[in-house]
Amino acid sequence: MTPEAVMDLAYQGMRVALLLSAPLLLTALLIGLVISLFQAVTQINEMTLSFIPKILGVFGVLVLTGPFLLQLITGYTIELFQGIPSMLR
């Protein structure tokens, strides 16, 4: 296995990991930002206020993007398993 093949495999793995995590993390980030702004404006300093909206938002995005994420990870896994014979040469 050449170093270029290893680097390509690592690049693909990081790309898939980024695409899988980005929708969920960005949703939690945006909801947290909105809740923080709301808390700053109203001077409500309740630490647990942002917990439930984040969970609901991440769950909603997971429901909406779930089929895409599942297709992405299964496609990568199938491609990886099909490439095993060429890696052994």
ABEGO torsion letter per residue (X at the ends): XBAAAAAAAAAAAAAAAAAAAAAAAAAAAAAAAAAAAAAAAAGBBBAAAAAAAAAAAAAAAAAAAAAAAAAAAAAAAAAAAAAAAAAAX
